[in-house]
Structures are given as C-alpha cells and as structure tokens.
C-alpha cells in the first residue's frame, strides 16, 4: 500500500518508518526543506531509540522516501496520515491550521478513493468536523472520490516509540 505521512516530526517519522518496516511504500512529506534534505541524507533530526537505524534501513530498501512536494505525495498514495503540529494558541486551544491546510490540499489533489487518518493530537470532536469539511469540499468540487476518515491518535512513549508502534 502507498502511504503519505504529512509532517516529518516525531510522530510522522516514527509512523512512516514503522509502516515502511511493515512493507508499505511510505512517502513522508513536510514543508521544511532543510529537514527533508537531512532525512534524504540519512540523518535523523530527532532522537528516538532505534529510529535513525530504521530510517536508514528503509531508505536503502526504497520503502521510505521524503519530499517537500505535498501534491506528489497525495497523488501517489491511497492512505494519508496527518501528523502535523497542533501547537497551543494563546487561549489554550489547539491550533488546527496545519491539519486543515493539509486537508485542503488533499481534497484539491486526491485522484482516487483513499483513507485519511488524523494522527495529530486534536480535540475530541475534530474527526466529525473533518468528515463534514471533507464532504462539503468534495461536493463543492463535484468529486466522485470517496475519502474515508479515521482517527489514530498518537500514544507513543519517548524512548519506546518504535516498540509501542
């Protein structure tokens, strides 16, 4: 299966590398070109026990690739995993702008039935909001493509993330 992971931070990298280890073709997409270049060079920008070795192994097997071209990631995948940041706003609420930005891009460029999974930390009820938003946008564009919405919250413990996966 071809999987696109949006967000090459802690959650995205662990998820992408672990799905690649399971035999899937994974493309991790991020807008941070320096981070993507570092990853393409086989250097892990974060520390997680065993992650650097796993990334290098999956890169060498061509099960895992990295890109800043989010449209390419969308058009070559059947599963989209959103693992972008959701920092706190000054009022304490989660800033979901990165999540919604990726969803907008997916709706615009998806070219086949697919599954959209939210892995980012989001408030309760966000899945319903995403489902309604996707339905409205797909209807407005008259797209006859089905996007199945799922939530798979991140529960990885630092230092044990690969084994927790």
N, C-alpha and C positions, 0 to 999 in steps of 0.2 A: 504494500500500500504506500502511496506517496503522501507524506505528511509535511505540512508547512507549520513551523513554530514561529510565531511573531513575538519578538522580544528575546534577545540573546543575553539576558541577565541570569541570575542564579537559577530560577525556576525553568526558564526556557532552555538553558544549556543542559541542565540535568535531564529534563524531559526529552529533549532532542537526542542526546547521546544514548539514553536508555532505550528509546524507541528504535534507534538505529541498531543498537546491540541486539534487539529482538528480530532484526532482519528487514525492517522497513526502510524505504528511501526517505530521508529527512532533509529538509532544507530549513535552516534557521535564518530568519530574516530580521534585520534590525536597521534603523536609520543611522546608527552610529558607525560611520565608515571606518574609523580607527579601530574600533572593537572588532568589526568584521575582518579587517585586514590581519589583525593579531590572531584571530581564530583560524583564518585560512593558512597562516604561517605555523599553525600547530601550537600556539601559545594560549593558554587558558587565562583569561583576565581575572578570574576569581579562584579562591582556594576551596576545594571540596575534595576530601579524601578519595583518590582513585579517578577523579574526573579528568584530569589532564591526560592520563594514560588512555582512558576510554575515548576521549575526543580524538586523540592521535590515531588510535586503532581504527576507529570508524571513518576518519578522514582517509586513511590509507586504503581502506576497503571500498571507498567511494559510496558508503551508505549514508554519509553525512556531509552536507555542503553548507556554505554560508553565503549570504547575499545581502546587498542593500536594495535590490530590485524587488520590492514587495509585490508588484504586479506579476513578475515572473513566478514568484513563489505561489501566488494564488492560482495562476493559470496552469500550473503543473502539479497540482495537488487535489486530493479528494477529501482530506481532513485538514482543518485549520484549527490550530491550538493557539489561543490568545494568552500570552504570558507577559504582557506589558506591565509597566509600573502603574500603581494606583496610589500615589502619594496622598497624604492628608492635606486638605485645604485648610486655610486659617480657621474656619469654623469647625474643623474636626471631621468633616465628611470626606469620603474618598473622592479623589479626582479621577473620574472615569473617562476623561477626554481621550487618552491614548487608546483605551479599549474601543470607544465609539469611532475613533479615526480609522482603526483597523477594520472595523465592521463596515464602515462606509466604503473603504477600498475593496473589501471582499464582495459586497453587493454589486459594486460597479464592474468588477472584472471576473467574477466567477463564471465559468463556462460549462459547468456540469453539476449534476446533483452532488452534494457534499455534506459533510458534518462539520459544524462549527462548535468548538469546545472552549469554554471560558475556564482558564486555569488561574488567571489573576485573582487576587483577593478582592472580592466585590461584596457589597452589602446584600443581605437577604432580599429577594425580590428582583434582583438585577436580571436574572435569567428570563423572567416574564417580560421585562422591559425590552431586553434584546430580541426576544421572539417577536414581540409586537412591532418593534422597529424594523427588523428584517422583513417581516411580512408586508408592512407598509411600503418600504423602499422597493422591494421586488415587484409588488403590484404596480406601483407608480411607473416602473421601468418596463412593465409588461413582460417580465422574465418568467418563463415557464420552468424554472430550475428550482428544485427543492433543496433548501438548506435545513437540515435537522439540527436543532440547538441542544447542546448538552452542557452540563457543568461538572467539572472535575477539580474541585478546589485543591490547592497545594497544601499538603501536610508533610512536607519533607523536613526532617531534623538535620540541622547543620552538622556535618561530620559523618552522617549516616544516610545522606540523601539517596545515594545510588542503591544501597540495600533497602531503603524504605520504598523505593520506586516499585 
